[in-house]
Amino acid sequence: MNNWHIDYKVKYHITFLHTDGRTEVVNDEMIIHSRSAQQAEEMLLHRYENGDGPLIEIPDGWIGETISKELEIDEIMKVWEY
């Protein structure tokens, strides 16, 4: 059994489509502790789809409601292994 874990820095962005037709892109990153880059991606997607809180801070000046949002992962980098 492999007990090694790796910290991955996952960079992602979420694209929001507002009810008035505007689109807004918010970039962020998160450190995820997992066994592989694929597992880190799955964990982020699971949190995005099922999490209690948002993955991003709502930007200042946020106006209006959104009709859709889409998460895209930009990069997964190994930061630390132990």
C-alpha positions in Angstrom: 0.0 0.0 0.0 1.3 3.4 -1.0 0.9 6.0 1.8 2.7 8.8 0.0 0.8 12.0 -0.5 1.5 15.0 -2.7 0.4 18.6 -2.4 -0.8 19.9 -5.8 -1.4 23.5 -6.7 -4.5 23.5 -8.9 -5.1 26.7 -10.9 -8.6 27.1 -12.3 -11.2 29.6 -13.4 -14.9 29.9 -13.3 -16.8 31.6 -16.2 -20.2 33.1 -15.1 -22.9 34.1 -17.6 -25.1 36.8 -16.1 -28.8 37.2 -16.8 -28.1 40.5 -18.7 -25.8 38.6 -21.1 -22.4 39.7 -19.6 -19.8 37.1 -18.9 -17.3 37.3 -16.1 -14.2 35.1 -15.5 -12.8 34.7 -12.0 -9.4 33.0 -11.6 -8.2 31.2 -8.4 -6.0 28.4 -7.1 -6.1 25.9 -4.3 -3.6 23.5 -2.7 -5.0 19.9 -2.7 -3.5 17.0 -0.8 -3.9 13.8 -2.8 -2.2 10.7 -4.2 -2.2 11.9 -7.8 -2.9 14.8 -10.1 -6.0 13.0 -11.4 -7.3 12.6 -7.8 -6.6 16.3 -7.1 -8.7 17.2 -10.2 -11.5 14.9 -9.1 -11.5 16.3 -5.6 -11.8 19.9 -6.9 -14.6 18.9 -9.3 -16.4 17.1 -6.5 -16.1 20.2 -4.2 -17.3 22.4 -7.1 -20.4 20.3 -7.7 -21.3 19.3 -4.2 -19.5 21.7 -1.8 -21.2 23.8 0.8 -19.4 27.0 0.0 -18.1 28.7 -3.1 -14.7 28.0 -4.6 -14.1 31.7 -5.1 -14.5 35.0 -3.4 -17.2 37.1 -5.0 -15.4 40.0 -6.6 -16.1 43.6 -5.6 -18.7 45.3 -7.8 -20.4 42.0 -8.6 -23.7 43.0 -10.1 -26.7 40.9 -11.0 -27.6 37.2 -11.0 -26.0 34.4 -13.0 -27.8 31.9 -15.2 -24.8 29.6 -15.6 -21.3 28.9 -14.4 -18.5 26.7 -15.7 -15.4 25.5 -14.0 -12.2 24.9 -16.0 -8.9 23.6 -14.6 -6.0 25.5 -16.1 -3.0 23.8 -14.5 -2.0 21.2 -11.9 1.5 21.4 -10.4 3.2 19.2 -7.9 4.3 21.4 -4.9 5.4 18.9 -2.2 5.7 15.2 -1.8 6.0 13.2 1.5 
